[in-house]
Amino acid sequence: MFEQFIQLLNQYAALSKKEVNYIRELKSGIRFETLKKNEIVVKEGEIFNSMYFVLNGCIRLYYNMDGYEKTAFFYTKGDFIRSVESYRHEVPIIENYQAIEDTVVVHFSKALLLDLVNRFSSLERIAHIAIEQELISAQNIIYSFIAQSPEERYSDLISSNKELFLNVNQYYIASFLGITPESLSRIRKRTILKDKKTNS
């Protein structure tokens, strides 16, 4: 797990041997955790003042709204998970984070994060890149709802991780796309027919 973790971090910024060895020798503050399918990672009302990094699997961010769960985002391999407001200001979150399949994450305490970014420039760069990626993802989601049809949003989502999103609960996908499960079913059928024609 550790080697995979370092490989994924290196995609953000190259780590020196000194940085890798320091992380390897940590006795506390960093944990590798295996989450079971449907396990709640952090829930609304709690203070989320740590950070997760996804090694394998998928975690969804959702809100409870009028008795319904509204999926807002999916975190997959190589993604950082952090609630910036709760992390910075120690306030309870209003969202929920749930593993939607068996998922392996790296869990960082706040104290360790502060130590790492202050100690090593590469890790500070990684932290900045992670924040930038979260902002870019939020902008892309807003754009997709303004400029794209549900079918186009579905196509983009599937192309990002086809094996994963074809097998997760389709209610989550429909909720994320802002459509009903019935509408999603029709979109999936049209997509399958289109793929068959393309491949024939």
C-alpha positions as MATLAB code, in Angstrom:
seq = 'MFEQFIQLLNQYAALSKKEVNYIRELKSGIRFETLKKNEIVVKEGEIFNSMYFVLNGCIRLYYNMDGYEKTAFFYTKGDFIRSVESYRHEVPIIENYQAIEDTVVVHFSKALLLDLVNRFSSLERIAHIAIEQELISAQNIIYSFIAQSPEERYSDLISSNKELFLNVNQYYIASFLGITPESLSRIRKRTILKDKKTNS';
ca = [
       0.000    0.000    0.000;
       2.767    2.414    0.897;
       4.519    2.103   -2.468;
       1.247    2.673   -4.322;
       0.619    5.725   -2.144;
       4.024    7.209   -2.997;
       3.537    6.497   -6.715;
       0.243    8.383   -6.699;
       1.734   11.314   -4.776;
       4.568   11.499   -7.306;
       1.979   12.227   -9.985;
       1.356   15.529   -8.213;
       4.983   16.417   -7.448;
       8.186   14.384   -7.298;
       9.143   13.451   -3.743;
      12.762   13.257   -2.644;
      14.171   10.180   -0.899;
      14.321   12.210    2.302;
      10.612   13.021    2.064;
       9.663    9.420    1.268;
      11.738    8.073    4.159;
      10.245   10.594    6.562;
       6.714    9.561    5.605;
       7.657    5.871    5.783;
       8.997    6.212    9.324;
       5.975    8.020   10.727;
       4.549    6.159   13.696;
       1.364    8.160   14.136;
      -0.826   10.627   12.319;
      -1.084    8.625    9.093;
      -3.192    5.484    8.739;
      -4.097    3.142    5.913;
      -7.775    2.281    6.279;
     -10.043   -0.160    4.465;
     -13.637    1.035    4.221;
     -16.478   -1.370    3.567;
     -19.079   -0.721    0.882;
     -21.725    1.762    2.163;
     -19.602    2.702    5.190;
     -19.993    6.333    6.254;
     -16.598    8.019    6.474;
     -17.666   11.388    7.907;
     -21.249   12.562    8.411;
     -23.034   15.882    8.698;
     -22.769   17.490   12.117;
     -19.229   16.206   12.672;
     -16.043   18.263   12.472;
     -13.931   17.077    9.542;
     -10.474   18.396   10.429;
      -8.355   15.708    8.803;
      -7.803   14.592    5.206;
      -8.192   11.392    3.199;
      -6.408   10.223    0.063;
      -8.057    7.524   -2.062;
      -5.818    4.601   -3.034;
      -8.556    2.406   -4.502;
     -12.334    2.507   -4.674;
     -14.779    5.392   -4.565;
     -16.281    7.757   -2.004;
     -19.295    9.908   -2.740;
     -20.115   13.275   -1.225;
     -23.827   13.779   -0.658;
     -26.294   16.055    1.129;
     -29.513   15.142    2.921;
     -32.162   17.402    1.408;
     -35.861   17.101    2.304;
     -35.514   13.414    3.027;
     -33.516   12.667   -0.124;
     -29.819   12.084   -0.657;
     -28.344   14.436   -3.263;
     -25.003   13.214   -4.608;
     -22.637   16.101   -5.339;
     -19.289   14.466   -6.125;
     -17.360   11.204   -6.487;
     -13.789   10.811   -5.225;
     -11.766    8.054   -6.889;
      -8.188    6.774   -7.025;
      -5.647    9.553   -6.501;
      -8.117   12.108   -5.101;
      -7.730   14.040   -1.855;
     -10.804   14.495    0.352;
     -11.069   17.436    2.706;
     -13.750   19.869    3.834;
     -11.870   23.162    3.708;
     -14.250   25.145    5.925;
     -14.416   22.487    8.632;
     -10.663   21.902    8.450;
      -9.784   25.576    8.792;
     -12.476   26.790   11.192;
     -13.408   23.653   13.169;
     -17.092   23.937   12.234;
     -19.450   20.973   11.679;
     -19.916   19.867    8.085;
     -23.302   19.820    6.350;
     -22.352   17.078    3.881;
     -21.713   13.330    4.157;
     -18.962   11.094    2.788;
     -19.697    7.430    2.036;
     -17.712    4.586    0.472;
     -19.842    3.199   -2.362;
     -17.609    0.165   -2.821;
     -14.824   -1.398   -0.765;
     -12.292    1.426   -0.623;
      -8.737    1.890    0.651;
      -7.702    5.339    1.861;
      -4.805    7.050    3.576;
      -6.002    9.101    6.547;
      -3.934   12.116    7.632;
      -4.409   13.913   10.930;
      -4.423   17.715   10.855;
      -1.283   17.890   12.988;
       0.603   15.662   10.564;
      -0.545   17.636    7.532;
       0.697   20.875    9.054;
       4.014   19.248    9.912;
       4.496   17.822    6.412;
       3.685   20.990    4.463;
       5.884   23.092    6.752;
       8.758   20.623    6.599;
       8.891   19.750    2.882;
       8.383   21.972   -0.161;
       7.186   19.109   -2.394;
       4.416   18.221    0.033;
       3.431   21.872    0.265;
       3.119   21.919   -3.547;
       1.007   18.770   -3.445;
      -1.334   20.407   -0.919;
      -1.743   23.451   -3.179;
      -2.348   21.278   -6.247;
      -4.990   19.281   -4.359;
      -6.865   22.487   -3.501;
      -6.596   23.702   -7.100;
      -7.960   20.405   -8.418;
     -10.935   20.611   -6.079;
     -11.731   24.110   -7.346;
     -11.355   23.015  -10.972;
     -13.657   20.040  -10.366;
     -16.278   22.318   -8.799;
     -16.060   24.691  -11.779;
     -16.416   21.793  -14.222;
     -19.512   20.514  -12.432;
     -21.113   23.968  -12.527;
     -20.262   24.282  -16.225;
     -21.699   20.847  -17.003;
     -25.070   21.749  -15.493;
     -25.174   25.019  -17.431;
     -23.862   23.892  -20.808;
     -24.386   20.125  -21.098;
     -27.358   17.815  -21.381;
     -27.813   14.989  -18.836;
     -26.730   12.547  -21.557;
     -23.493   14.467  -22.130;
     -22.813   14.614  -18.380;
     -23.409   10.857  -18.145;
     -21.028   10.212  -21.039;
     -18.292   12.294  -19.395;
     -18.760   10.507  -16.070;
     -18.601    7.035  -17.609;
     -15.563    7.888  -19.720;
     -13.704    8.974  -16.568;
     -14.036    5.499  -14.993;
     -16.272    3.180  -16.996;
     -15.724    0.007  -14.966;
     -16.543    1.743  -11.691;
     -19.567    3.811  -12.658;
     -21.292    1.044  -14.605;
     -21.305   -1.088  -11.448;
     -22.198    1.331   -8.642;
     -25.748    2.010   -7.476;
     -27.379    3.829  -10.385;
     -29.474    5.896   -7.969;
     -26.239    7.666   -6.981;
     -25.447    8.376  -10.625;
     -28.950    9.713  -11.314;
     -28.783   11.917   -8.228;
     -25.410   13.308   -9.304;
     -26.710   14.055  -12.808;
     -29.840   15.725  -11.443;
     -32.252   13.303  -13.123;
     -34.562   10.475  -12.082;
     -33.420    6.826  -12.145;
     -35.945    6.252  -14.947;
     -34.360    8.984  -17.073;
     -30.925    7.508  -16.400;
     -32.160    4.087  -17.522;
     -33.299    5.568  -20.838;
     -29.963    7.365  -21.288;
     -28.058    4.139  -20.592;
     -30.124    2.246  -23.174;
     -29.492    4.921  -25.813;
     -25.776    4.898  -24.972;
     -25.579    1.104  -25.318;
     -27.362    1.228  -28.688;
     -25.055    4.004  -29.877;
     -21.976    2.004  -28.816;
     -23.255   -1.081  -30.654;
     -23.747    0.908  -33.852;
     -20.289    2.440  -33.524;
     -18.645   -0.951  -33.005;
     -20.618   -2.810  -35.687;
];
